[in-house]
């Protein structure tokens, strides 16, 4: 069928068990309008091998799960492209899913939002709406089981996976000609104090954040293959002097084997405990939590990836061996009380309590042993 759109996954979906007990397939579809028409994606569905629908999104939901690289609103012009963020879920025990496919319903028009016709409109009439199914996409390796990188209570998983277009989930970038999604499963870890606050006092001082300087632990055995330890502390609330070299601040990358690399970012200058080529053991302290690089407040940025470069890699899922969940903090970009120093309001999301071999999800409050 002539679909008018080229649709291809950026990388294979890797299953991970989330703290909601579901198996998540978080990945992205790169959609390119190869026609001379204006295209609108009306619906996207993810299908299992038996054509059962695992995930679906109409135009309203797609608006919050799509990064558009060219176009006006939800309309892709000729040559326009977009990335649709998928978060399909299946029941635990479905790791042997094998493959998935995407079914898209799209609308075609010969004129754009401004009413101007497309260049070289078709000489023959085409159906205004078409539905097509992509080729099967093999499901990748399951998530890597690792130890937590932090200790203690009240750790808040900010910009986490998987069903929102956050600064991590939507961080698509072209590196050396390849489209990468390095932070697909990344989490920014901030800590709530006993009153539920991230800071007390002057928010522009690192000393106001009680968890500043917390020890960061290796999540698995491995070898240090990349590091940077030349970034000074940022003033909280400001970001200055960022380059591709220091974007992660003082950071360390550890090859933990089987094609996985652990990335620890924004550490304090001079706190890194290992050098290139050193072997680390799970649980070792690798550095201290800081506020260096691309950061507006002290936190640990942590994720796994399939290469040693924090940018030139795709994110890989991970599951922590053990943690407790207290619930979730409801936040919004326009009105975030914890950024003003107010206590966080923690809501029961139905998944409070002990978790084993799972991934904390976005905005969960986590206690580590």
C-alpha positions, 0 to 999 in steps of 0.5 A: 500500500502507498502509505506516503509516510516512511516509518522506522523505529530508531532502535529496538524496543527493550522490555523493562518491568516498571514499578507498576508491575507492567512490562514496558516497551518504550521506543520511538518511531521516526516518521518521514513524509516522503510524499508531496502532500500534507500528512496528519497522523490521526492514530498510532497502534502497537500490535503484538504478533497476534495483532492484539493492540498493546498501545494506542494513541489518537490525535489528542494523546499523540500531541503530547507524545510526538516531537515534530521536526518540521511542520505546523501543529500536527501537520507534516509538510512534504519532507517533514518528519516527527518522532512518535514516543511509544510506551506499550505495556504487556503483562509480566512474563511476556518477555518472549514477545518476539516482535511488535508492529505499528499500525498508523491511520493518517490523513492526506491533503493537497494544501497546508495550514495556510491554504497554499497547495503542495508542490507537485500535487498528485495527478490522480486522486488519492484516498483522503485517509489511509491505514497501514501496518509497518514491518515487524520490529524485533524486540530487543534484550530485556532490562539489565538488573543493577544495584541502586546508585544511591542510599537512603530515603526520599529520593525523587525520580524526576524526568523518568520513564515512560509515558510522558515527553520529558526532557529525557524521553524526548531528547533525540539528537543526531550524532555523526549522522545517526539519530540517537535517544541516549536518555530514554530511561534516564532519571534525575535523582533529587532528595526530599528531606523529612518535611518533603522539601528539596531545599531550605533557605536560599535556592541559589546556594548548593548548601541549601540542598541537604543531599548535596555531596551524597555518595554515589555508588557503582551499580555493577562491576565494570571498567571506567571507560570515560570520565570528565572532572574539570567542571566547576559547580553551577549556581542553582537556577542558572546554566552557564558555559555548557559545551558538548564536552561538559554537558554532563558536568563531572561524570563517569562512564563504566563498561558493565559488560554485555554491551551496557554502559553506566553513566553517572553525571553532575558530580562534584569536581575532584570527587571522582574516586576512579580513573580511566581503566580502573575496575570498580565493584558494585557498591563502590563509591564512585563520586559525590553528588554535585551541581555541575554541567547542564543542571539547575539544581543538585542531582544525580543523572543516571542511565544505562546506554549501549556505548561509552559516549553519553550522547552518541548512544541509545538508552538501555532499560535497567531494573533495580534489585530492590527499593521501596516506593512511597507514591508519586509527586504530582508536578507540572512545568508551569506550577511546580511547588517543590521548585519554590521550596514548598513541601512535595505532595505525595499521592498513593499511585497504587504501587506503594511498598516493596519492589524487586527487580523493577524500574522506578517510574516518573516522579515516584518517591523511592527509599533505598536500603 
